[in-house]
Amino acid sequence: MAELVRLYRHPQLDGRLPAYDGRKSLYTAGPLPFPSKTFEITLHDEEESLVGGQVAPRRERQFRVVIKFAARADLHHLAMFLAGRQPDAPQEALQVLDIVLRELPTARYSPVGRSFYSPNLGRRQKLGDGLESWRGFYQSIRPTQMGLSLNIDMSSTAFIEPLPVIDFVAQLLSRDISVRPLSDSDRVKIKKALRGVKVEVTHRGNMRRKYRISGLTSQATRELSFPVDDRGTVKTVVQYFLETYGFNIQHTTLPCLQVGNQQRPNYLPMEVCKIVEGQRYSKRLNEKQITALLKVTCQRPQEREKDILQTVHHNAYYEDPYAQEFGIKIDERLASVEARVLPPPRLKYHDSGREKDVLPRIGQWNMMNKKMVNGGRVSHWACINFSRNVQDSAARGFCHELAIMCQISGMDFAPEPVLPPLTARPEHVERALKARYQDAMNIIRPQGRELDLLIVILPDNNGSLYGDLKRICETDLGLVSQCCLTKHVFKMSKQYLANVALKINVKVGGRNTVLVDALTRRIPLVSDRPTIIFGADVTHPHPGEDSSPSIAAVVASQDWPEVTKYAGLVSAQAHRQELIQDLFKVWQDPQRGTVTGGMIKELLISFKRATGQKPQRIIFYRDGVSEGQFYQVLLYELDAIRKACASLEPNYQPPVTFVVVQKRHHTRLFANNHNDQRTVDRSGNILPGTVVDSKICHPTEFDFYLCSHAGIQELAVLLIITFYGTRTNSLLMSCKL
């Protein structure tokens, strides 16, 4: 498209500078002088093909581009919407303006979704295993109460380091690959990491031809040969490179990279290939890489604000030829908005503690001089240690201190385990867990007892061990577990032990604290009548895990008026399906006929059993829904809630508040004065409880922004959309906190 504009802008396109969406749509700021026209474009192919071991001449590729008039994007409707005279935002018009402002950054930077990255926008940081982080910025046009706004935020993501392939593989495997041959697992790891990656050859001087890796040879380089002509003459790869290029291959025991297609395999030795710069890594990052990326992305608010303003200035929107073409002007100043800070809730603890209640200060408080309002009971427990660095004596000492902290915090916690701590190897996790469980049960089963808790000590970098352990405990053994990392076992700080005690108490059925306002019946829309609060989310598998299901999870409060204790259910469903399938289910049973069930019905019944009352109001918090799916999710899941209620009693239809919560947005709120201690916390973040519900919010939806807790690593801000419905009428609300 760039070549088309270069060749034909004058006069065929009447001087217009079009914006292209990368797919099938081209937008211009006014009419073109034709309804339809065909253009011929010639490009040189960047990626070469090998024919019979020889590099084919660089191909010229002919493209035919047909431009024909489709429709006008009606900006009049957009103006009417922003003026409040039209209810719905014309998405096409917003999309056009978004594409116009993306055109220049797309040419300058590497686009990823709505973000743009460059190695020159900030210092590159190594993430390990051949990856590095690039800095970039997010950009999106949003309709707001002030009119159209441009949302800019800083971001970082992982790119493959432009290393020689030999060095990349050495980093990936964390060893010198010339010392010993590759194992089968090494080959699989290399193949997964390099498939689809673009490389350039280095053995031909300035002729840096590029190829895309399709696979890895099963044979070593020294064993590979191929026909070089039609007479059946065969040469080895080693011999060919020496005779043709005078290049002596050193790593002959390594496999070759396979480029091209599987039918006509072409081989390139690893040592003549270098990874091309600017390739985003889209697969799953390991723990070490995630930690390194978080260190890069975590910024003080003042630094982030400065970077955002510098990015806007550097992008020079006032000079953007596409913005000028479409008459877009952008104010380079940040929007100034009014906010209010909600007061923190007062928390109630047990009356036996020296402090019976507490008022959090800037989102923080501790357990000193306090006891859990309802301490759980742990009569029988055990410990397994999977860390080779933790000796038996250290494990015993840690467990003893943790048990004491649980007692101090208000739990009825047995001082000694059923059996001494067991040290086991991570690769034997299933065998060790099941054997230790049986050993403990053999001791306590004759007394009619169960194992209440398993404390597990893990290595700091434990890979899949944590997930495997939780799966076995939760699904095979039905056992409550608490994991602790090695670094905390050695440090054993009182703060850490108190935090772990809080987690254990909730897991064994206790309650750490309740809201004073809940006990005194002063929470609006919760305290006046029995209310159940749901929370729901769907976790999707990472890219590349195409056979894995998505997992839906729903929790619901089981006490009222305190709404502190929650029961949870999980359900596997179709891959990457966002709608929760099992909220309400109907099936035919041979004996009972039509049967209804599902997660909502189960949790409503559970609430009735626990409180003796059926809920007269439902508040349903739903996480993880994108803006494009709001109404689809709302209609489907609200219908499921209604049906679940009706299946319990024919006329049972309590009012439902449906709240969509979004954390992954790019709206950043900064204090007007970073040095004003009354408006910021110690990190410089806005205060927890800050609410913004004007100006930057949507013109028609009832949305708001809430800083729901103190900044931990980055400021967390929630976007919430609320729906409130009854049987007779419904009111759609959008609010931003």
HELIX and SHEET records of a PDB file:
HELIX    1   1 ALA A    2  TYR A    8  1                                   7    
HELIX    2   2 LEU A   75  LEU A   82  1                                   8    
HELIX    3   3 GLN A   91  ARG A  108  1                                  18    
HELIX    4   4 VAL A  165  LEU A  173  1                                   9    
HELIX    5   5 ASP A  184  LEU A  194  1                                  11    
HELIX    6   6 THR A  221  GLU A  223  5                                   3    
HELIX    7   7 VAL A  237  TYR A  245  1                                   9    
HELIX    8   8 MET A  270  VAL A  272  5                                   3    
HELIX    9   9 GLU A  287  THR A  297  1                                  11    
HELIX   10  10 PRO A  301  ASN A  315  1                                  15    
HELIX   11  11 TYR A  317  GLU A  319  5                                   3    
HELIX   12  12 PRO A  321  GLU A  325  1                                   5    
HELIX   13  13 ASP A  392  ILE A  408  1                                  17    
HELIX   14  14 PRO A  426  HIS A  428  5                                   3    
HELIX   15  15 VAL A  429  ILE A  444  1                                  16    
HELIX   16  16 ARG A  445  GLN A  447  5                                   3    
HELIX   17  17 LEU A  465  ARG A  471  1                                   7    
HELIX   18  18 ILE A  472  LEU A  477  3                                   6    
HELIX   19  19 THR A  486  LYS A  491  1                                   6    
HELIX   20  20 LYS A  494  LYS A  507  1                                  14    
HELIX   21  21 VAL A  516  LEU A  519  1                                   4    
HELIX   22  22 MET A  599  THR A  611  1                                  13    
HELIX   23  23 GLU A  627  GLN A  629  5                                   3    
HELIX   24  24 PHE A  630  LEU A  648  1                                  19    
SHEET    1   A 2 ALA A  19  TYR A  20  0                                        
SHEET    2   A 2 LEU A  26  TYR A  27 -1                                        
SHEET    1   B 2 SER A  36  HIS A  44  0                                        
SHEET    2   B 2 GLU A  60  LYS A  68 -1                                        
SHEET    1   C 2 LEU A  50  VAL A  51  0                                        
SHEET    2   C 2 GLN A  54  VAL A  55 -1                                        
SHEET    1   D 4 SER A 110  VAL A 112  0                                        
SHEET    2   D 4 SER A 115  SER A 118 -1                                        
SHEET    3   D 4 LEU A 131  THR A 144 -1                                        
SHEET    4   D 4 GLN A 125  GLY A 128 -1                                        
SHEET    1   E 4 SER A 110  VAL A 112  0                                        
SHEET    2   E 4 SER A 115  SER A 118 -1                                        
SHEET    3   E 4 LEU A 131  THR A 144 -1                                        
SHEET    4   E 4 GLY A 147  ILE A 160 -1                                        
SHEET    1   F 5 ASN A 266  PRO A 269  0                                        
SHEET    2   F 5 PRO A 255  VAL A 259 -1                                        
SHEET    3   F 5 LYS A 210  ALA A 220 -1                                        
SHEET    4   F 5 LYS A 198  VAL A 201 -1                                        
SHEET    5   F 5 CYS A 273  ILE A 275 -1                                        
SHEET    1   G 2 SER A 225  PRO A 227  0                                        
SHEET    2   G 2 VAL A 234  THR A 236 -1                                        
SHEET    1   H 9 ARG A 340  VAL A 341  0                                        
SHEET    2   H 9 THR A 690  VAL A 692 -1                                        
SHEET    3   H 9 ASP A 703  LEU A 706 -1                                        
SHEET    4   H 9 LEU A 718  GLY A 725 -1                                        
SHEET    5   H 9 VAL A 656  GLN A 662 -1                                        
SHEET    6   H 9 ARG A 617  ASP A 623  1                                        
SHEET    7   H 9 THR A 531  THR A 539  1                                        
SHEET    8   H 9 SER A 550  SER A 557 -1                                        
SHEET    9   H 9 TYR A 566  GLN A 573 -1                                        
SHEET    1   I 4 ARG A 340  VAL A 341  0                                        
SHEET    2   I 4 THR A 690  VAL A 692 -1                                        
SHEET    3   I 4 ASP A 703  LEU A 706 -1                                        
SHEET    4   I 4 SER A 730  LYS A 736  1                                        
SHEET    1   J 3 ASP A 357  VAL A 358  0                                        
SHEET    2   J 3 LEU A 347  LYS A 348 -1                                        
SHEET    3   J 3 VAL A 514  LEU A 515 -1                                        
SHEET    1   K 2 ARG A 377  VAL A 378  0                                        
SHEET    2   K 2 ASP A 412  PHE A 413  1                                        
SHEET    1   L 4 LEU A 422  THR A 423  0                                        
SHEET    2   L 4 TRP A 381  ASN A 385  1                                        
SHEET    3   L 4 LEU A 453  LEU A 458  1                                        
SHEET    4   L 4 SER A 481  LEU A 485  1                                        
SHEET    1   M 2 LYS A 585  ASP A 589  0                                        
SHEET    2   M 2 GLY A 593  GLY A 597 -1                                        
END                                                                             
